[in-house]
Amino acid sequence: QLNSKYQVLKNIANDVMKKVETNCNQHREFEENHARASQWLKYGKDIIQSCTEGNVTTKDSLMQKLSNIQNLIDRREEGQILVQNTVNCGEKTLKNTKSEGKEIINTMMKQIQSEWDRLMKKMTSTKVNLETQLLNWADYSSSYNQLQQWINDREAKLQQVTEQKTPKNRKGQPALVERKANLRQTNDIVQDIVSFEPMIQSVTSKASTLQQGVPATEISSK
């Protein structure tokens, strides 16, 4: 009888032991998945921070940041799997956890999901912001190059007028008609230059927004 009772007790103890081990493994698996998901989220936050902080002083640095955020977006499925694994393990662990433990696990699952949703929104908004900045750079570069060419053309015209040889009259003085024609031509060029001043201000403003003071100053000086 004692031996029989002992065997029954031993079997019950083994069953309890297996249940406790299973429960322990579930908690350990949940915590490990949660740690991996949290680490990936931290990695994503660090990438986004590096892409949003500081002033972009060159087009290349802006393109590098855009490349980094695009790479993070391409890897989002990797993070989503980690978060989903954490939630699945948490739901499985809840079944064998007391009420006070369930509250902790539920809080951890909600937090990791909330962080994931915020990270996804931040990824998208950061990419859009970088693409907008890149478009601004393209617009600035185009305007700068056009103005540079326009100024060069006006300089060439002024040089041409300056070098024009005015025919002389019988007394050896430049003909008045030709001098007036040169003056009108010069005035036309001057008026053309003055009318372009708002464009100069526009490019200067764009340069200021993009922290490109040197090229803007060069254009204004010319």
Secondary structure, 3 states (H helix, E strand, C coil): CHHHHHHHHHHHHHHHHHHHHHHHHHHHHHHHHHHHHHHHHHHHHHHHHHHHCCCCCCHHHHHHHHHHHHHHHHCHHHHHHHHHHHHHHHHHHHCCCCHHHHHHHHHHHHHHHHHHHHHHHHHHHHHHHHHHHHHHHHHHHHHHHHHHHHHHHHHHHHHHHHHCCCCECCCCCECHHHHHHHHHHHHHHHHHHHHCHHHHHHHHHHHHHCCCHHHHHHHHHC
